[in-house]
Amino acid sequence: MSSELQGPGGSSLPPHVLVFPFPAQGHMIPLLDLAHLLSLHGLAVTVLVTPKNVPLLDPLLSRAPTIRTLVLPFPSHPSLPAGTENARGLPHHYFLSLKGALGGLREPILRWASSNPTPPDVIVSDFFLGWTKGVAADLGIPRLVFSPSCALTLSVMNCLWREMPKRGDPDDDAYPIAFPTVPGSLVFPWHHLSTIYRSYREGDPAWEFIKQGFLDNIASWGYVFNTFADLETPYLGHLRSDLGHPRVWAVGPLLPPGGADAAVDRGGAGSEGAASGVLGWLDACPEEGKVVYVCFGSQALLSQPQAEAVAAALERSGVRFVWGAGAAEVPEGFEERTAERGVVLRGWAPQVAILGHPAVGWFLTHCGWNSVLEGLAAGVALLAWPMTADQFMDARLLVDDIGVAIRACEGAGTVPDPAELGKMIAVAVGGQRPERSKALELRETTAAAVRVGGSSHRDLEELVGALWGLKRQEGCPPSSSRG
């Protein structure tokens, strides 16, 4: 939109938003979708990336050419493999170093902002980039935390880093950790908590930097969530109460404007060809809701025993399937034996398009939040196999609170029994499960949230209005409420 557009209060120049994603696929995609929505609402948007992540912006920039990019050299870090600039394929023990390295962008951001004729009015950055609150404070502007995880997870995460609970028995991975202030007085076994939290070493400067980042999230001006009110009303309410202010906006599910067709290219080159082939196969399936889609996200790589167990379960189940196997080693002969009722995709699977096809009714998933929302938006029920990070909490929300999922397996190293998993898949796909009915019902609720007048649409409008309000405060001294 033109800079002639006037916002609330008659301001002629739109607010300038600096968007800073954490460079991991599951974090970048929804924040880039949010950046697109902000640009469609007339805001000036600049997305910060390092050089190797520039191609990930191509799909966004093709749809939103007014969005600008800020490309800053990736700071060197002695603990990272050469050439590392993002988390794709990066072993988990390097995440600490990646987060620390990104902190080296503080001074380059300040130099850019001070020399820019239209400096940013607000920073919107991923919750792994808590240190950007300090950057915002130096610039005298607010910082908004973007959460690619659900509100339940952030409710627990904020308690963890503020209260630092410990295990009563340091050798008991199942030791229960209680969260009495979170709705439902939740209790999780120790091994279901964030790997980052469980790995924390008090006094280590690198870990203290991580801890301070999470505390800076709590002290930031506001939060934007890729979720919606009807899905997480208690947890969103809890966060507003816990943070002591109402600046918690739920604007999800975040997808590119245009729906599944616009989402095909989110995986980069080759996605469109893969979509064409698998969608043609799904078109030929004789019944609706009788295909199970199997995919475990961009970070999880199944071990060979796990891949063999999944293949054997699919073979025993007798159901039609699409398996987004990624780089997993599919057992020899499996594809030939199941060719009449299954498709195996390697590389990036066009997940939104697959889930949105009427033939697909179930989704065997690691419960990454992006995958969860894509499944819910499509009306697909879930077979939950949480592995790490926030996925155990996502599974708890889906199974116990919402009733749209069945627990299939858990743990990053667990090898499921093929007979049991195959039977579970067969029963789910072949029967009239309540989870499937709930999923179809929730599809309508999800769609309603993002339509004009829906809860997420209203929250987005309120967020945009709040950012225009910041623009009207230009020239005022920064206050605690701003930053």
C-alpha positions in Angstrom: 0.0 0.0 0.0 1.0 3.6 -0.5 2.7 5.6 2.2 -0.1 8.1 1.5 -2.4 5.8 3.5 -3.6 7.4 6.8 -3.9 5.5 9.9 -5.8 6.2 13.1 -5.2 9.7 14.3 -4.3 11.0 10.9 -0.7 9.9 10.8 0.4 9.7 7.2 3.5 7.5 7.4 2.7 3.9 8.4 4.5 2.2 11.4 7.7 0.6 10.4 8.0 -3.0 11.7 11.4 -4.8 11.9 10.6 -8.5 11.8 13.4 -10.8 13.0 12.6 -14.6 12.7 14.7 -17.3 14.3 16.3 -19.2 11.4 14.5 -22.5 11.8 11.8 -23.7 9.4 9.1 -24.0 12.0 9.8 -20.6 13.4 10.4 -18.6 10.2 7.4 -19.7 8.2 4.6 -18.5 10.5 6.4 -15.2 11.3 6.9 -14.5 7.6 3.2 -15.2 7.1 2.5 -12.6 9.9 4.9 -10.1 8.1 2.8 -10.6 5.0 -0.5 -9.8 6.9 1.0 -6.7 8.5 2.1 -5.5 5.0 -1.4 -6.1 3.7 -2.7 -3.8 6.5 -0.5 -1.0 5.2 2.4 -1.3 7.6 6.0 -0.9 6.4 7.8 -4.2 7.0 11.5 -5.0 7.0 12.5 -8.7 7.5 16.0 -9.3 8.9 17.9 -12.4 7.7 21.4 -13.5 7.2 22.7 -14.3 3.7 22.1 -18.0 3.4 18.4 -17.5 4.5 17.6 -15.0 1.8 16.2 -17.7 -0.5 13.6 -18.6 2.2 12.1 -15.2 1.7 11.5 -15.7 -2.1 7.9 -17.0 -1.7 7.0 -14.1 0.6 8.5 -11.4 -1.6 6.8 -12.8 -4.7 3.5 -12.2 -3.0 4.4 -9.1 -1.0 6.9 -7.1 -3.0 6.6 -4.0 -0.7 8.3 -5.9 2.1 12.0 -4.9 2.4 14.8 -7.1 3.5 17.7 -6.3 5.8 20.6 -8.8 5.1 23.2 -8.8 7.9 26.3 -11.0 7.8 26.0 -14.0 10.1 28.4 -13.5 13.1 31.1 -16.1 13.4 31.0 -18.5 16.3 33.7 -20.9 17.3 31.3 -23.7 18.3 29.3 -23.8 15.1 30.1 -25.9 12.0 31.4 -23.7 9.2 28.7 -22.2 7.1 25.9 -22.6 9.7 23.3 -19.9 9.5 20.1 -21.8 10.3 18.8 -24.7 12.3 17.8 -26.9 9.3 19.6 -30.3 9.9 21.5 -28.9 12.8 22.0 -31.3 15.7 20.2 -30.0 18.9 23.4 -29.5 20.8 24.4 -26.7 18.4 21.2 -24.7 19.1 22.8 -23.0 22.1 25.7 -21.8 19.9 23.3 -20.7 17.1 21.3 -18.5 19.6 24.5 -17.1 21.0 25.9 -16.3 17.6 22.7 -14.4 16.6 23.2 -12.2 19.6 26.2 -10.8 17.7 23.8 -9.0 15.5 22.9 -6.5 18.2 25.4 -3.8 17.1 24.7 -4.2 13.3 21.0 -3.7 14.0 21.6 -0.6 16.0 23.9 0.8 13.3 21.3 0.1 10.6 18.5 1.7 12.6 20.5 4.8 13.4 21.4 5.4 9.8 18.0 4.6 8.4 15.9 7.6 7.3 12.8 5.7 8.5 13.9 3.7 11.6 11.7 1.0 13.0 8.9 1.8 15.3 8.7 -1.7 16.8 10.7 -4.9 16.7 8.7 -8.2 16.3 11.1 -11.1 17.0 10.9 -14.8 17.8 10.8 -15.9 21.4 14.3 -17.4 20.9 15.6 -13.9 20.4 14.8 -12.4 23.8 18.0 -10.3 23.6 16.3 -8.1 21.0 14.3 -6.5 23.9 17.6 -4.7 24.8 18.0 -3.6 21.2 14.5 -2.2 21.3 15.2 -0.4 24.6 18.4 1.2 23.1 16.2 2.5 20.2 13.5 3.7 22.5 10.9 1.4 20.8 8.8 -1.6 22.0 9.6 -5.2 21.3 6.8 -7.7 20.5 7.5 -11.4 21.2 6.4 -13.7 18.4 5.5 -17.2 19.6 5.4 -20.0 17.0 4.3 -22.3 19.9 0.9 -22.5 21.6 -0.2 -20.4 24.5 -0.2 -23.4 26.8 3.6 -23.9 26.1 4.4 -20.3 26.8 2.4 -20.4 30.0 4.6 -23.3 31.2 7.8 -21.8 29.7 7.4 -18.5 31.5 6.9 -20.4 34.8 10.0 -22.5 34.1 12.4 -19.7 33.5 11.0 -17.4 36.2 10.7 -20.1 39.0 13.4 -22.6 37.9 11.9 -25.8 39.4 14.2 -28.7 39.9 13.8 -32.5 40.1 13.6 -33.9 43.6 15.5 -36.9 42.3 18.2 -35.9 39.7 18.1 -39.4 38.2 14.4 -39.6 37.7 13.4 -38.4 34.2 9.7 -39.1 35.1 9.8 -36.8 38.2 6.6 -34.7 38.2 6.9 -30.9 37.9 3.8 -29.1 38.9 2.5 -25.8 37.5 -0.3 -24.9 39.9 -0.8 -21.4 38.5 -1.4 -22.6 34.9 -5.1 -23.4 34.1 -5.8 -27.0 35.0 -2.9 -27.1 37.5 -0.8 -29.0 35.0 1.8 -31.5 35.9 4.4 -32.8 33.4 7.1 -35.4 33.9 10.6 -33.9 33.8 11.4 -35.4 30.4 8.4 -33.6 28.8 9.9 -30.2 29.6 11.9 -28.2 27.1 15.3 -29.7 26.3 16.8 -26.2 26.5 15.5 -25.8 30.1 16.6 -29.3 31.2 20.1 -28.6 29.8 20.5 -25.3 31.6 23.8 -25.0 33.6 23.7 -22.2 36.2 26.6 -19.8 36.1 27.6 -20.7 32.5 27.7 -17.4 30.6 26.2 -19.0 27.5 23.3 -20.5 29.4 22.8 -17.3 31.5 22.4 -15.5 28.1 19.7 -18.0 27.1 17.9 -17.6 30.5 18.0 -13.9 30.4 16.4 -14.0 26.9 13.4 -15.9 28.2 13.1 -13.5 31.1 13.3 -10.6 28.6 10.4 -12.1 26.8 8.2 -11.9 29.9 9.3 -8.2 30.3 8.6 -7.3 26.6 5.8 -5.0 25.5 3.5 -7.7 24.2 3.1 -11.2 22.6 1.7 -12.3 19.2 0.7 -16.0 19.0 0.1 -18.3 16.1 -3.1 -19.7 17.7 -6.7 -18.7 18.1 -9.0 -17.9 21.0 -11.5 -20.8 20.7 -8.5 -23.2 20.9 -6.8 -21.8 23.9 -9.0 -19.4 25.8 -7.9 -20.4 29.3 -4.2 -20.1 28.5 -4.4 -16.8 26.6 -6.4 -15.4 29.6 -3.8 -16.8 32.0 -1.0 -15.1 30.0 -2.7 -11.7 30.1 -3.2 -12.0 33.9 0.3 -13.3 34.4 2.0 -10.6 32.3 -0.2 -7.9 33.9 -1.3 -6.3 30.6 -3.7 -7.1 27.8 -1.2 -7.0 24.9 -1.5 -10.7 24.0 -2.8 -11.2 20.5 -3.8 -14.5 19.0 -3.8 -14.2 15.2 -3.6 -17.7 14.0 -3.6 -20.0 12.2 -1.1 -18.1 10.2 -1.1 -19.2 6.5 -0.4 -17.3 3.4 -3.4 -15.3 2.1 -4.8 -17.5 -0.6 -4.9 -20.7 1.5 -3.5 -24.0 0.4 -2.7 -22.9 -3.2 -0.5 -20.1 -1.9 1.2 -22.4 0.6 2.5 -24.9 -2.0 5.8 -23.0 -2.4 6.6 -22.6 1.3 9.1 -25.4 1.1 11.1 -23.9 -1.7 12.1 -25.2 -5.1 10.5 -28.5 -6.2 7.4 -28.2 -3.9 5.0 -27.4 -6.8 6.0 -30.5 -8.8 5.6 -32.7 -5.7 2.2 -31.2 -5.0 1.0 -31.9 -8.5 1.9 -35.6 -8.4 0.6 -36.4 -4.9 -2.6 -34.4 -5.4 -3.3 -36.2 -8.6 -2.9 -39.5 -6.7 -5.2 -38.3 -3.9 -7.8 -37.3 -6.5 -8.0 -40.9 -7.6 -8.8 -42.2 -4.1 -12.3 -43.5 -3.9 -13.4 -42.3 -0.5 -13.1 -39.1 1.6 -11.2 -39.2 4.9 -9.7 -42.6 4.4 -6.0 -41.7 3.8 -3.5 -41.2 6.6 -0.8 -38.7 6.1 2.5 -39.4 7.8 5.1 -36.7 8.4 7.4 -35.7 11.3 8.5 -32.2 10.4 11.6 -30.5 9.0 13.8 -31.2 12.1 13.0 -34.7 13.1 14.8 -37.5 11.2 13.6 -41.0 11.9 16.3 -43.5 12.8 16.5 -46.6 10.6 14.7 -48.8 13.2 12.0 -46.1 13.5 11.5 -45.8 9.7 11.3 -49.6 9.5 8.7 -49.7 12.2 6.6 -46.9 10.5 6.8 -48.7 7.2 5.8 -52.0 8.7 2.9 -50.4 10.5 1.6 -48.8 7.3 2.0 -52.1 5.5 0.1 -54.0 8.2 -2.6 -51.4 8.5 -3.9 -51.9 5.0 -5.0 -48.3 4.7 -4.1 -45.7 2.0 -1.3 -43.4 3.0 1.0 -40.6 2.0 4.3 -40.7 3.8 6.4 -37.5 3.8 9.6 -39.4 4.6 12.0 -36.6 4.1 15.5 -37.9 4.4 14.5 -41.1 6.3 15.7 -44.4 4.9 12.6 -46.2 3.6 13.0 -50.0 3.8 13.9 -51.6 0.5 10.9 -53.1 -1.3 8.3 -51.2 0.8 7.2 -48.8 -2.0 6.8 -51.7 -4.5 4.7 -53.7 -2.1 2.4 -50.8 -1.2 2.4 -49.1 -4.6 -1.4 -49.6 -5.1 -2.3 -47.8 -1.9 0.5 -45.5 -0.9 2.9 -42.7 -1.9 6.3 -41.9 -0.4 7.5 -38.4 -0.8 11.2 -37.4 -0.3 12.4 -33.9 0.4 9.9 -31.2 1.4 6.3 -32.4 1.3 3.5 -29.9 0.2 1.9 -30.5 3.6 -0.9 -27.8 3.5 -2.1 -29.0 0.2 -2.0 -32.7 1.2 -3.9 -32.1 4.5 -6.5 -30.0 2.7 -7.4 -32.7 0.3 -10.8 -34.4 1.1 -9.2 -37.9 0.8 -7.0 -37.3 3.9 -8.7 -37.9 7.3 -5.8 -38.6 9.7 -2.3 -37.3 10.3 0.5 -39.2 12.1 2.5 -36.3 13.4 5.3 -35.2 15.8 2.9 -32.5 17.0 5.0 -29.5 15.9 2.7 -26.6 16.3 2.7 -25.5 12.6 1.7 -29.1 11.6 -1.0 -29.1 14.3 -2.6 -25.9 13.1 -2.4 -27.0 9.4 -4.1 -30.3 10.4 -6.8 -28.5 12.4 -7.4 -26.0 9.6 -8.0 -29.0 7.3 -10.3 -30.9 9.6 -7.9 -33.8 10.0 -7.7 -35.8 13.2 -4.3 -36.5 14.7 -2.2 -39.5 15.7 0.2 -37.9 18.1 3.9 -38.9 18.4 5.5 -36.0 20.3 9.3 -36.2 20.2 10.9 -33.1 21.8 10.6 -29.4 22.5 7.0 -28.2 22.9 5.5 -31.2 21.3 4.5 -33.0 24.5 2.5 -30.0 25.6 0.9 -29.7 22.2 -0.1 -33.4 22.5 -1.5 -32.8 25.9 -3.6 -29.9 24.6 -4.8 -31.9 21.6 -5.7 -35.2 23.4 -6.9 -34.0 26.8 -8.3 -30.5 26.3 -9.6 -30.6 22.7 -10.2 -34.3 22.0 -8.9 -34.2 18.4 -6.0 -36.6 18.8 -5.0 -40.1 19.9 -1.7 -40.8 21.6 0.2 -43.1 19.2 3.7 -43.0 20.6 6.1 -40.7 22.4 9.8 -39.9 22.5 12.5 -39.0 19.9 14.2 -42.4 20.4 11.2 -44.6 20.8 10.7 -47.4 18.2 6.9 -48.3 18.1 5.6 -51.8 17.9 4.6 -52.1 14.2 1.7 -54.4 15.0 0.2 -52.0 17.6 0.8 -48.9 15.5 -0.6 -50.6 12.4 -3.7 -51.7 14.3 -4.2 -48.2 15.7 -3.9 -46.6 12.2 -6.4 -49.2 10.8 -8.9 -48.7 13.6 -8.7 -44.9 13.4 -9.0 -44.6 9.6 -11.6 -47.4 9.3 -13.9 -46.4 12.1 -16.2 -43.6 13.2 -13.8 -42.1 15.8 -15.0 -39.1 17.9 -11.6 -37.4 17.2 -12.5 -37.3 13.5 -15.9 -35.8 14.2 -14.2 -33.2 16.5 -11.7 -32.4 13.8 -14.4 -31.7 11.2 -16.2 -29.5 13.8 -13.0 -27.6 14.6 -12.2 -27.0 10.9 -15.2 -24.7 10.8 -14.2 -23.0 14.1 -10.6 -22.5 12.7 -11.9 -21.0 9.5 -14.3 -18.7 11.4 -11.4 -17.3 13.5 -9.6 -15.8 10.6 -12.6 -14.5 8.7 -13.7 -10.9 9.0 -15.2 -10.5 12.5 -13.6 -13.7 13.8 -11.4 -13.7 16.9 -8.1 -13.9 15.1 -9.1 -11.2 12.6 -10.2 -8.9 15.4 -6.9 -9.5 17.3 -5.0 -8.7 14.1 -6.9 -5.5 13.7 -6.3 -4.6 17.3 -2.6 -5.3 16.9 -2.4 -3.1 13.8 -4.3 -0.4 15.7 -1.9 -0.7 18.6 1.1 -0.3 16.3 -0.5 2.8 14.7 -0.9 4.0 18.3 2.9 3.7 18.8 3.4 5.8 15.6 1.3 8.6 17.1 3.7 8.5 20.1 6.7 9.4 18.0 8.8 12.0 19.7 7.7 11.0 23.1 10.3 9.7 25.6 10.3 5.9 25.8 8.4 4.6 28.9 8.2 1.3 30.6 4.9 0.6 28.9 6.6 0.9 25.5 9.5 -1.2 25.9 
